[in-house]
Each structure stands twice: as C-alpha cells, then as structure tokens.
Amino acid sequence: MAVHTKICGLSTAEHANLAAFYGARWLGFIFYEPSPRNVTLQAAFTMRRHLPKRAERVGVFVNANHNFIEAAVDALDLDWVQLHGDEYPHEVSELKNRLGVSVIKAVGVSERADLAQADAFASHADAILFDAKPPKGATLPGGNAVSFPWHILADQKLSYPWLLAGGLTAENLPGAIAESGAHAVDVSSGVEDTPGQKSGEKIEAFLRAAKAVR
C-alpha cells in the first residue's frame, strides 16, 4: 500500500509545487503566529493562485478563533483544517458543519496510554495525527524535530485513518513506517535547513523515500 505524505509548514508556492510534483498528497500551511512557519492571511491569499491543484491543502491551527479559521479557509481555499491545540471534540464537528472541510485532530504522544486520547475525537474528525509531545520548554505544539516510540502503534487495531508525525526525516522514514505500520506521514522540520526554511532537496528526498517504501 502506498504511503501518503503531508509536507507541512510550507510558506512558498515554489516549495508547495515541488512537494506536489514529487507526490505529496497534502500541503500544510501553518496559521499560528509564534511559529517560524507562520503564514499570514494576506500571504495566503497572495500565494493561493500559484499553488498546485493536484494536492490537498491543509491549514494548521492552534486554539484559533473559528472566525479566523474561516478566513484562512477562504484565503487559501483549504480542503482540510488541522487542529493542533486544546480543542474539544464538539468543536471538530462544529467546524466541519460550518466550513464544509475535512478535519485532522493532532494528539500528542509519548507512551502507549496517550493513544487513548484519540478515542474522543475519532467519530468527529476525518483523521487523527499522532505527533510527539513537545519537549520541556518548547513553545510550539509541533515541528520540534522530536519523535516518540513508533512501535507503540504497531499492534493497535485503530478503526480510523491516522498519520504519523514527529521527528521524521528521509533517513529514518523507512524504519518509522516499519515500526509503526503507518500508511500516512507528516513532516515539517525534517525537510528544513533551519526552522521555517524549507529545503527543496530534503523535500524531494523525503518524498522519494516514501515512494520507495513497500
């Protein structure tokens, strides 16, 4: 089965088109001001007409006001909304009904017991993203270049679609997929030279690595 990929934290049409060319299913854009990968509404609107049509667009939000999320959906013509904060399950359903988008809910993981957090969201979200919990002192909920023990997912019979995130790179991707059993992955810092500065070479290498996994 093919491994679906999401390149997250994109801020230029050039890298978005490169990611789509090499087979990314999802293009992720972060609407969170503290992040070095933050995209403003104006920048999103300007970028919109230059983005590829063959990949799905995901907006990432952290405890954002629903009106702001709606504005971002309109600015970038988003297909998906990813919630990476302390949202409640009913908020997922509210956003889906209000905006007509699919929703990914991120869940922070460091041990097997953390996987149970996803149960409350599984019937509301269209997919769950399992990401590493932020390290102590981190200011961002994701994109911290840290991972969690991938093997804790291997024996789970999860009834919903899910993605693996947290510290992934082209080099460790085959092992991460083998250990976790993931069929979809999300990368941000692993395709950057410095936080917020994407590398075209690393994006290409990651997507080639995903295609090579069987």
C-alpha positions in Angstrom: 0.0 0.0 0.0 1.3 3.5 -0.9 2.4 5.8 1.9 0.5 9.1 1.8 2.6 12.1 2.6 2.0 15.6 4.1 4.7 18.3 3.8 3.8 20.8 6.5 5.0 24.3 7.3 5.2 25.4 3.7 5.4 29.2 3.1 6.2 29.5 -0.6 4.5 28.4 -3.7 7.8 27.2 -5.0 8.2 24.5 -2.3 4.5 23.7 -2.5 4.7 23.0 -6.2 7.9 21.0 -5.7 6.2 18.9 -3.0 3.2 18.2 -5.2 5.4 17.3 -8.2 7.2 14.6 -6.2 3.9 13.2 -4.9 2.8 14.8 -1.7 -0.9 14.2 -1.1 -1.3 17.1 1.4 0.4 20.5 1.6 0.3 22.0 5.1 0.3 25.7 5.9 0.6 26.9 9.5 -1.6 29.8 10.7 0.0 30.3 14.1 1.9 33.5 14.8 4.5 32.2 17.2 5.7 29.6 14.7 8.6 30.3 12.4 6.5 28.7 9.7 3.5 31.1 10.2 1.6 32.2 7.1 -0.5 35.4 7.3 -3.9 35.7 5.8 -2.6 38.2 3.2 0.4 36.0 2.3 -2.0 33.0 1.9 -4.3 34.9 -0.4 -1.4 36.1 -2.5 0.0 32.6 -2.7 -3.3 30.9 -3.5 -3.3 31.3 -7.3 0.2 29.9 -7.6 -0.4 26.7 -5.7 -0.8 23.3 -7.5 -4.3 21.9 -7.9 -3.3 18.3 -7.6 -2.6 18.3 -3.9 -4.9 18.9 -1.0 -4.4 22.0 1.1 -4.3 21.8 4.9 -4.4 24.7 7.3 -2.9 24.1 10.8 -4.3 26.0 13.7 -3.6 26.1 17.5 -6.6 27.2 19.6 -7.6 29.6 16.9 -10.9 31.6 16.9 -13.4 30.0 14.5 -13.8 33.2 12.6 -10.1 33.3 11.9 -10.1 29.7 10.7 -13.0 30.5 8.4 -11.0 33.5 7.0 -7.9 31.2 6.4 -10.1 28.6 4.7 -11.3 31.3 2.3 -7.9 32.9 1.8 -6.2 29.6 0.8 -9.2 27.6 -0.4 -8.3 24.9 2.2 -9.6 21.3 1.8 -8.6 20.4 5.4 -8.3 22.0 8.8 -5.8 20.5 11.3 -6.4 21.3 14.9 -3.2 21.2 17.0 -4.4 22.8 20.3 -6.7 22.0 23.2 -9.9 21.8 21.2 -12.9 19.8 22.3 -14.5 17.0 20.2 -17.6 19.1 19.6 -15.5 21.9 18.1 -14.4 19.5 15.4 -18.0 18.8 14.4 -18.9 22.5 14.5 -16.1 23.4 12.2 -16.9 20.6 9.7 -20.5 21.6 9.6 -19.8 25.3 9.4 -16.9 25.3 6.9 -17.5 22.1 4.8 -13.9 21.0 5.3 -12.3 17.8 6.5 -10.6 17.8 9.9 -7.4 16.3 11.2 -7.0 16.3 15.0 -3.5 16.2 16.4 -2.8 14.1 19.5 0.4 14.4 21.5 2.0 11.1 22.2 5.0 9.9 24.4 3.7 6.5 25.6 1.1 3.9 24.7 -1.5 5.3 27.2 -1.6 8.6 25.3 -3.1 6.9 22.3 -6.5 6.7 24.1 -6.8 10.5 23.8 -7.8 9.9 20.1 -10.9 7.9 21.0 -12.9 11.0 22.0 -12.2 12.6 18.5 -12.3 9.6 16.3 -16.0 9.9 15.5 -15.8 13.6 14.9 -12.5 14.0 12.9 -11.7 12.6 9.5 -8.2 11.6 10.6 -6.0 11.6 13.7 -2.4 12.8 13.6 -0.1 11.2 16.2 2.7 13.6 17.0 5.4 13.6 19.6 4.6 15.7 22.7 6.7 18.9 22.8 9.9 18.6 24.8 10.1 20.5 28.1 10.5 24.2 27.5 9.2 24.1 23.9 6.9 26.9 22.8 5.4 25.1 19.8 3.0 22.1 19.9 4.6 20.5 16.9 7.5 20.8 14.5 10.0 20.3 17.3 12.1 17.6 15.5 11.4 15.0 18.2 9.8 11.6 17.9 8.1 9.1 20.1 8.4 5.3 20.3 6.9 4.4 17.0 6.4 0.7 17.9 3.5 1.5 20.3 1.3 2.0 17.3 2.2 -1.3 15.6 -0.2 -3.6 17.4 -3.1 -1.1 17.6 -6.2 -2.0 15.6 -7.3 1.6 15.0 -10.6 1.9 13.2 -9.9 5.4 11.9 -7.4 7.0 9.4 -4.3 8.3 11.1 -1.0 9.9 10.3 2.4 9.6 11.9 4.4 12.7 12.7 7.3 13.8 14.9 11.0 13.9 14.0 10.6 12.2 10.7 13.4 12.5 8.0 14.1 10.8 4.7 16.7 8.7 6.5 14.5 7.4 9.4 11.2 7.2 7.4 11.6 3.5 6.3 12.2 2.5 9.9 9.4 4.6 11.3 6.9 3.1 8.9 8.1 -0.4 9.6 7.9 0.1 13.3 4.5 1.9 13.4 2.7 0.4 10.5 1.8 3.9 9.3 0.2 4.4 5.9 0.3 8.2 6.1 3.1 10.5 7.4 3.6 14.2 8.1 6.9 16.0 8.1 7.9 19.6 8.8 11.3 20.2 10.5 12.7 17.1 8.8 12.7 18.8 5.4 14.2 22.1 6.6 17.7 23.6 6.8 16.7 25.8 9.7 13.4 26.2 11.5 10.9 27.7 8.9 13.4 27.4 6.0 12.4 24.5 3.8 14.9 22.7 1.6 13.9 21.6 -1.8 16.5 18.8 -1.8 15.1 17.5 1.5 11.5 17.7 0.4 12.4 15.7 -2.7 14.5 13.1 -0.7 11.7 12.6 1.8 9.0 12.0 -0.9 11.3 9.7 -2.8 11.9 7.7 0.4 8.1 7.5 0.9 7.6 6.2 -2.6 10.3 3.6 -2.1 8.7 2.1 1.0 6.7 -1.1 0.3 
